[in-house]
Amino acid sequence: MPAQTTTFLDPAALMRIKSLELRAKVVVEGLWKGMHRSPYHGFSVEFSEYRAYVQGDDPRYIDWKVLARSDRTYIKKFEDETNLRCQMVIDHSKSMGFGSAGYTKADYAATLAATLASFLMKQGDAAGLTTFADGIEEHLPARNRPGHLRRIITELDRPAKAAGTSLAVSVGQLAELLRKRGMICLITDLLAPVEHLEKQLALLSAMGHDLVLFHLMDRAEIDFTFEKSAYFRDAETGAERFIDPLLVRENYLKRLGAHRDAIQAATERHNVEYHFCPTDVALEEVLFDFLSARQRKKKVGRGAV
């Protein structure tokens, strides 16, 4: 397993880097190194052939040795270069502002999205960004052109408008915006009724999109390790309730388990790739799991043919 062969950067240490662009760069570099030290060596980074350079291609992929030998300009065409279009859809609701380790779920989501966009665009794929809360906030269509990654990171760096969550409205609007089929990576804490989520997953799946769900939770939300009685505030409604954690912990964990089971069942019904992501897990590990799942899915697809 990658975790046994590679040392990943602790998320708390990573989040102390103020620049989102630099955080993403650090994770991508760690990912590349990990891929070369792990059983995934060569995965998604091997090129299969060359093609002639055309104006607009990224000069980083020019094969300079071929140019020196033949005076012809070719770029390396990656094996996975399939004009993939990936739209990252980020939850900007109030609940994403929670964090017990010095950073929030929103910080983690932004770093995950910036890293994923950087990684995909380095491979020649197109990445876009949509942020939502009670509706669509910002929408950048998937592209791979100079300056586009900077635009994505600038949007990810903007503070959220701190509204409530409406998956039904947001995903419905998204379906109108995404006319071309592609991969959609939904990054959210999913603090919403599962039936609302399932309807939207069914809609996007029916449109032919390839869906990936990153379900983010803070460790304090997962284990409910609070000890002192206190007022707990609903981040999205503002409602407060006095709670003794020792009295409600068992019931909370039972209901949380049922919620997660329902989410997983919904994703399986609609062929959605599901990744549960506690925000104290290294981002390189999350991305390794994502890439591994893509590789398995591709092999199954080839087998079916």
C-alpha positions in Angstrom: 0.0 0.0 0.0 1.3 3.5 -0.7 1.1 4.5 3.0 3.6 1.8 3.8 6.2 3.0 1.3 5.8 6.7 1.5 5.8 9.3 4.2 2.9 11.7 3.7 2.7 15.3 5.0 0.5 15.8 8.1 -2.5 17.9 7.1 -2.0 20.2 10.2 1.5 21.0 9.1 0.4 21.4 5.4 -2.3 23.9 6.4 0.2 26.1 8.2 1.4 27.1 4.7 -0.7 30.2 4.0 -0.5 30.1 0.2 -3.1 27.7 -1.3 -1.1 27.6 -4.5 2.0 26.5 -2.6 0.1 24.0 -0.5 -1.2 22.4 -3.8 2.4 22.4 -5.2 3.7 20.6 -2.1 1.1 17.9 -2.3 1.5 17.3 -6.0 5.3 17.0 -5.6 4.7 14.5 -2.8 2.3 12.6 -5.0 4.8 12.4 -7.9 7.6 11.2 -5.5 5.2 8.7 -3.9 4.2 7.3 -7.3 7.8 6.6 -8.2 8.5 4.9 -4.9 5.3 2.9 -4.7 3.7 0.1 -6.6 2.0 2.8 -8.7 5.3 3.7 -10.3 4.5 4.8 -13.9 0.8 5.0 -13.3 -0.7 7.8 -15.2 2.6 9.4 -16.0 3.9 7.2 -18.8 3.6 8.6 -22.3 2.6 6.2 -25.0 3.5 8.1 -28.2 4.5 11.5 -29.6 2.6 14.0 -31.7 3.6 17.1 -33.5 3.6 20.3 -31.5 0.8 22.7 -32.2 0.5 26.3 -31.1 -1.1 26.4 -27.6 0.5 23.1 -26.4 2.3 23.3 -23.0 6.1 23.7 -23.9 6.9 21.6 -20.8 5.9 18.5 -22.7 8.2 19.1 -25.7 10.7 16.3 -26.1 13.9 18.3 -26.4 16.0 15.3 -27.3 13.9 14.6 -30.4 14.1 18.3 -31.3 17.9 18.2 -31.0 18.2 15.1 -33.2 15.6 15.8 -35.9 14.9 19.5 -35.7 11.3 18.6 -35.4 9.1 19.6 -32.4 7.1 16.9 -30.8 5.3 16.6 -27.5 4.9 13.5 -25.4 1.4 12.3 -25.5 0.4 10.7 -22.2 -1.2 7.3 -22.1 -4.1 8.7 -20.1 -4.5 11.7 -22.4 -8.2 11.3 -23.3 -9.4 14.9 -23.2 -10.8 14.3 -19.8 -13.0 17.1 -18.5 -13.2 17.3 -14.7 -15.5 19.7 -13.0 -14.8 20.1 -9.3 -17.9 21.0 -7.3 -17.1 22.5 -3.9 -19.5 22.9 -0.9 -19.2 26.5 0.4 -21.9 26.2 3.1 -21.5 27.3 6.7 -20.9 23.8 8.1 -17.7 23.6 6.0 -16.3 26.3 8.3 -15.9 23.8 11.2 -12.5 22.4 12.1 -11.1 21.1 15.4 -7.4 20.8 14.4 -6.5 24.4 13.5 -8.0 24.3 10.0 -11.5 23.8 8.6 -13.2 21.4 6.2 -13.3 24.3 3.8 -9.5 24.7 3.9 -9.1 20.9 3.3 -11.6 21.0 0.4 -9.9 23.9 -1.3 -6.5 22.2 -1.0 -7.8 19.0 -2.3 -9.5 20.7 -5.3 -6.4 22.9 -6.0 -4.2 19.8 -5.9 -6.5 17.7 -8.1 -6.7 20.5 -10.7 -3.0 21.0 -10.7 -2.4 17.2 -11.1 -4.9 16.8 -13.9 -3.8 19.8 -15.9 -0.2 18.7 -15.7 -1.4 15.5 -17.5 -3.1 17.5 -20.2 -6.6 17.2 -18.9 -9.1 20.0 -18.4 -10.3 21.1 -15.0 -13.1 23.5 -13.9 -14.6 24.7 -10.7 -18.1 25.2 -9.3 -18.7 26.5 -5.8 -22.2 26.2 -4.2 -24.0 26.7 -0.9 -27.8 27.5 -1.2 -27.2 27.8 -5.0 -24.3 28.1 -7.4 -21.8 30.8 -6.4 -19.1 30.6 -9.0 -18.7 28.5 -12.1 -15.5 28.2 -14.2 -15.9 25.7 -17.1 -13.3 23.0 -17.5 -10.3 24.1 -19.6 -6.6 23.6 -19.9 -5.0 26.8 -21.0 -2.4 29.1 -19.6 -3.6 31.0 -16.6 -6.7 28.8 -16.0 -5.2 27.0 -12.9 -4.4 30.4 -11.4 -8.1 31.4 -11.9 -9.3 28.2 -10.2 -6.9 28.8 -7.2 -8.0 32.4 -6.9 -11.7 31.3 -6.7 -10.8 28.6 -4.2 -9.1 31.2 -2.1 -12.2 33.5 -1.9 -14.0 33.3 1.4 -17.3 31.4 1.3 -20.6 33.4 1.5 -21.5 31.3 4.5 -25.0 30.3 3.5 -27.0 27.1 4.2 -26.8 24.0 1.9 -29.2 23.3 -0.8 -28.0 20.3 -2.8 -31.2 20.1 -4.8 -31.0 23.7 -6.1 -27.2 23.7 -6.6 -27.0 20.4 -8.5 -30.0 21.2 -10.5 -28.3 24.5 -11.6 -25.1 22.6 -12.3 -26.9 20.2 -14.6 -28.0 23.1 -16.7 -24.4 24.4 -16.9 -22.7 21.2 -17.8 -23.8 20.4 -21.4 -20.7 18.2 -22.2 -20.3 14.9 -20.4 -17.3 14.5 -18.2 -16.1 13.7 -14.7 -17.7 15.6 -11.8 -15.9 15.6 -8.4 -18.3 16.7 -5.6 -16.4 17.7 -2.5 -18.8 18.2 0.5 -19.5 17.3 4.1 -22.9 16.0 3.1 -24.7 17.4 6.1 -28.0 17.2 4.1 -30.7 14.6 3.8 -29.5 11.6 1.7 -32.7 11.5 -0.3 -31.9 15.0 -1.7 -28.4 13.9 -2.6 -29.6 10.7 -4.3 -32.0 12.5 -6.6 -29.2 14.8 -7.8 -26.8 11.9 -8.3 -29.4 10.1 -10.3 -29.9 13.2 -12.5 -26.2 13.7 -13.2 -25.7 10.0 -13.7 -28.6 9.9 -16.2 -26.9 12.7 -18.1 -23.8 10.4 -18.6 -21.4 12.1 -16.2 -18.8 10.1 -14.4 -19.4 11.0 -10.7 -16.9 11.0 -7.9 -17.9 11.9 -4.3 -15.4 13.1 -1.7 -17.2 13.0 1.7 -15.3 15.2 4.2 -15.7 15.0 7.9 -13.7 16.5 10.8 -12.3 14.0 13.4 -14.4 15.6 16.1 -17.5 15.0 14.1 -16.6 11.4 13.4 -15.7 10.3 17.0 -17.7 12.9 18.9 -15.0 13.2 21.6 -16.5 16.3 23.3 -16.6 15.8 27.1 -18.0 19.0 28.7 -21.7 20.0 28.6 -22.1 23.1 26.4 -24.4 24.9 24.0 -23.9 23.3 20.5 -24.8 25.6 17.5 -26.1 24.3 14.2 -23.6 26.0 11.8 -26.2 26.4 9.0 -29.4 27.3 11.0 -27.8 29.0 14.0 -30.0 27.1 16.4 -28.4 26.3 19.7 -29.1 23.4 22.0 -27.6 22.6 25.4 -26.1 19.1 25.3 -24.2 16.7 27.6 -22.0 14.9 25.1 -21.7 11.8 27.4 -25.4 11.3 27.3 -25.9 11.7 23.5 -22.7 10.3 22.1 -24.0 6.7 21.6 -27.1 7.9 19.8 -25.1 10.4 17.8 -22.6 7.7 16.6 -25.5 5.4 15.7 -27.3 8.0 13.7 -24.0 9.0 12.0 -23.3 5.4 11.1 -26.8 5.1 9.5 -26.3 8.4 7.6 -23.0 7.2 6.2 -24.4 3.7 5.3 -27.3 5.5 3.4 -24.9 7.7 1.5 -22.7 4.7 0.5 -25.8 2.7 -0.6 -27.0 5.7 -2.7 -23.6 6.0 -4.4 -23.6 2.3 -5.2 -27.1 2.4 -6.7 -26.0 5.2 -9.1 -22.5 3.9 -9.8 -20.8 6.8 -8.0 -17.2 6.5 -6.9 -17.3 7.2 -3.1 -14.3 8.4 -1.0 -14.8 9.0 2.7 -12.2 11.6 3.8 -11.6 12.4 7.4 -9.7 15.8 7.3 -6.8 14.5 9.4 -5.9 12.0 6.6 -3.0 13.1 4.4 -4.1 14.5 1.0 -1.6 12.4 -0.8 -3.3 9.3 0.6 -6.7 10.6 -0.6 -5.4 11.2 -4.1 -3.6 7.8 -4.2 -6.9 6.2 -3.4 -8.7 8.3 -6.1 -6.1 7.4 -8.7 -6.1 3.7 -7.7 -9.9 3.6 -8.1 -9.7 5.3 -11.5 -7.1 2.7 -12.6 -9.3 -0.2 -11.4 -12.4 1.3 -13.1 -10.4 1.6 -16.4 -9.3 -2.0 -16.2 -12.9 -3.2 -15.6 -14.0 -1.1 -18.6 -11.3 -2.6 -20.8 -12.3 -6.1 -19.6 -15.9 -5.4 -20.4 -14.9 -4.6 -24.0 
